[in-house]
Amino acid sequence: MKTVFRIVVIDRGWVICGNVETRADDVVISGAICIEQWGTTKGLGELTGGPTKDTKYYKMGIVEVPKRAIIFQIVAKGERWLK
């Protein structure tokens, strides 16, 4: 299945980015990065081009999320996140 690098907003305040693969009942985010603090001045969309100097994040590995928990997703440039 094709994966696309996305920023995924999940209920309960989680924001995770990584390579997203959609399955029947869930999505699998590989190379997952949890965005702890956006560090933006223009909102979450500013992170589609990569983290800012003030963004705080950490690696999580592989994360499985039920589809029902996903609020929305934004396509982003993964190469800038994976430096």
C-alpha positions as CSV (number, residue, x, y, z in Angstrom):
1,M,0.0,0.0,0.0
2,K,1.1,3.5,-0.7
3,T,2.2,5.7,2.2
4,V,2.1,9.5,2.3
5,F,3.9,11.7,4.8
6,R,1.2,13.6,6.8
7,I,0.6,15.5,10.0
8,V,-2.2,13.6,11.8
9,V,-4.3,15.3,14.4
10,I,-5.8,12.7,16.8
11,D,-8.3,13.1,19.5
12,R,-7.2,13.8,23.1
13,G,-4.6,16.3,21.9
14,W,-2.1,14.1,20.0
15,V,-0.4,15.5,16.9
16,I,1.8,12.9,15.1
17,C,3.5,13.1,11.7
18,G,5.0,10.3,9.7
19,N,4.4,8.0,6.8
20,V,0.7,7.1,6.9
21,E,-0.7,3.9,5.6
22,T,-4.5,3.5,5.7
23,R,-6.0,0.1,6.5
24,A,-9.5,-1.2,7.0
25,D,-10.1,0.1,10.6
26,D,-7.0,2.0,11.4
27,V,-4.0,3.9,10.1
28,V,-0.4,3.0,10.7
29,I,2.1,5.8,11.1
30,S,5.7,4.6,10.5
31,G,8.7,6.7,11.4
32,A,6.2,8.5,13.7
33,I,7.2,11.9,15.2
34,C,5.1,13.3,18.1
35,I,4.8,17.1,17.9
36,E,4.8,18.2,21.5
37,Q,4.9,22.0,20.8
38,W,4.1,23.5,17.4
39,G,6.5,26.5,17.7
40,T,4.6,28.3,15.0
41,T,3.1,31.8,14.6
42,K,0.6,30.9,11.8
43,G,-0.8,27.6,13.1
44,L,-0.3,24.0,12.4
45,G,-0.2,24.3,8.6
46,E,3.1,26.1,8.9
47,L,4.7,22.7,9.8
48,T,3.9,21.2,6.4
49,G,7.3,22.5,5.3
50,G,9.1,20.9,8.3
51,P,9.6,21.9,11.9
52,T,10.4,25.5,12.9
53,K,13.4,26.4,15.2
54,D,10.9,26.4,18.1
55,T,9.1,23.2,17.4
56,K,9.5,20.5,20.0
57,Y,9.1,16.9,19.0
58,Y,10.3,13.3,19.6
59,K,10.4,10.1,17.7
60,M,7.9,7.3,18.5
61,G,8.6,4.5,16.0
62,I,5.4,2.9,14.6
63,V,2.0,4.0,15.8
64,E,-1.4,2.4,15.1
65,V,-4.4,4.7,15.4
66,P,-8.1,3.8,15.0
67,K,-9.6,5.7,12.1
68,R,-12.4,6.9,14.4
69,A,-9.8,8.8,16.6
70,I,-8.4,10.8,13.7
71,I,-9.7,14.4,13.5
72,F,-7.9,15.4,10.3
73,Q,-4.7,15.0,8.3
74,I,-2.4,17.4,6.4
75,V,0.0,16.3,3.7
76,A,3.5,17.5,4.6
77,K,7.1,17.4,3.2
78,G,8.6,14.4,5.0
79,E,12.2,15.0,3.9
80,R,12.3,18.2,6.0
81,W,11.1,16.3,9.1
82,L,13.4,13.4,8.7
83,K,16.7,15.4,8.6
